[in-house]
Every structure is written in C-alpha cells, then in structure tokens.
Amino acid sequence: MPTDNSLAIIDQAAWEDLVARFDGRMWAVARAFGLSAADAADAVQGAWLRLVENAGAIRDPERIGAWLVTTTRHEAARLSRRARGEVVSDLDVPDTALPDPTAAVVDAEFGRQVWRRLDLLGEPCRSLIRLYVLHPEARYAQIAVRLNLPVGSIGPTRARCMARLRTLVEEETS
Amino acid sequence: MREEYLLAALRMGAGADPVPEGVSASARAVFGLRVPGGVPAGPVDVSVPPGARSSSEAGAAPAGLRRFSADGLVIDVETTVADGHLEVAGQVSPAPGQDARIEVRTPHIAKVRVPSGSGHFAVAGLPPGWVSVVCHRPGHPPVFTRWIHARP
C-alpha cells in the first residue's frame, strides 16, 4: 500500500474534483486584480501548472485550496505588475507549506455576507464598490463619469471605502 | 484580510463573471502535463559577462533567458515572442548526447528536438503563454524545468 500522501499520486478524477472545487475561486481572485479575461486565464492556468510542478511537495491535502488561491493571487499580481511595465520574475512561487490562511474567505457564501455589510455603507462607497466589483476592467475615468465624481478622487475614495468595508466585515467575523 | 480576497468573495457572492468553461477545461487538461518520475529543475541565477549578450544592464542576463538545474544538468532557456509566435532556444549542459530528446511543451502543444552536439535546441511557432522544457535521457529520469510565462 503506498504511503505517499502527496499529490504526486493523485488521479485524473481527483484532479478534476480539485478543479471543480477551486477554479471559480481562483478565477474570481485573478479578476479581482482587474486583469483582462485573457490574463486572468493565464494566471489561473499558471497556478494549476505550479501545482503540477510542486505535486510532490504538497503533503497536506487540506491546504491545497488555500495554496491554489494564494498562488493564483501571486500569478495575478505578477501579471498585473507586468502590465504596468514593471520587470518581474516569473519563477518565484509561494511556499507549499505556508499558504495564506486568509484565502479561505474567497467563498460565495462569505461574499453574500459581505454584500449585506456593504449595504450598511453610505454613498458613494456603496455604488463605487459595486461598480468596482462588478466591472473589474472599468477604469477610474469611467467610474468617475458614472458616479459624477472627480476622477482624481476615485482611487483615494475607493481605498477609504474598502477599508471601511473590511473593518465592518472583520468586526462581524471576530 | 487581503483586499483582493474580499473583492473576489464579493464577485462570487454576486454570481458575476463565472469562470469560463475554457478556463476550467484548461485546468483539467493540466493533469496530463505531469512528468511521472521526473526531476524538477529549479531556477538558477544567471549572470553573463558585460558585453557577452545584449542587455539593459551590464552583468545581467538578457531578458527572456532563464537557467534551471537538477540531476547534474543545466538547462538554459531563452524565450522570444515575435509576430504572435513563441520561439524557444536553449542549451543543455553537459551536452546530453544524440540519444537524448528535448521536449518543449506548452499546455496545448509539444515539440521534440534532438539536441545538437553542443546540447543546443530550438523550437519556433509555439503559441505564447506558458512553456516548459523536458530533457529525456536514456537511463535517467526526465528533467523538467519550471513553467515559464512568455507573452509579448
């Protein structure tokens, strides 16, 4: 009987189960970076390829989901930086033993809870975050037109609104 | 809590922008890209003497050149994207011999080359995106590089 508990011995059916469980979360994380559909697809595929590369090193199946989400964020951040003209390495990979535990919040039910908290925020936060979430490729200029706000205020306002939302959510979860 | 995770949860909660089937299909297909029994070659810093290759910084490797090493092999891989196609050139050191095969893989297509006497290989006409190189030698486990992302 094999004693190897790593992903190196996973079969096609188990792999497809992983895809079914996590690809939606990985896609949502990649798109949260404002990546185009093509770049988001590359980021997600990159995370799966990293899993293949590191299959023998992942010993705790319970951590695979967190590691996949963490690695997708890593690849998406890299593609986002490169799109801005930065020179980035494409070879550093998150530690297989240390996936980000906060990746667990990437979940549809948790998202519905956050929408309910968002309704507690006033304007323009509610509309701004709604636009930002539902139209990840929208530019600040487009959001400024929709909300009738100065374009220069969108970035700071978005950061302030997200901080308020995060505080509300963390208060609830704690 | 990371902002990107919060945004992603909101997107999932809204049911907006579900993962395209093509992305899921590509993820399922990645399973077939495993190299059973293979040895992963990790990245190695590359530096070249000033003036040896064109580069924006003296002493730095040219953009697109990566070096990997494992099991006594060094695999240099240089990627170039031109006219919408990916070209991959490289060298295996020490030269693995005429019985070896170099497989240059993307998630969609793989091309196999016999390395030259000096261990050089080259492949053109690949789709841009992720690419990896596998060195197959008789009597040895295959050695594969990490996946590299190459787009214009």
Interface residues (C-beta under 8 A of the other chain):
Chain A: Q12 W15 E16 V19 A20 D23 G24 R25 M26 W27 A28 V29 R31 A32 F33 A37 A40 A41 D42 V44 Q45 G46 W48 L49 R50 L51 V52 E53 A55 V69 R73 E75 A76 R78 L79 V87 D90 L91 V93 D100 T102 A103 V105 V106 D107 A108 E109 F110 G111 R112 Q113 V114 W115 L118 I129 Y132 V133 L134 P136 M162 L165 R166 V169 E170
Chain B: M1 R2 E3 E4 Y5 L6 L7 A8 A9 L10 R11 M12 G13 A14 G15 A16 D17 P18 V19 P20 G22 V23 S24 S26 A27 R28 V30 F31 L33 R34 P40 P43 A63 R66 P107 G129 W130 S132 R146 W147 I148 H149 R151
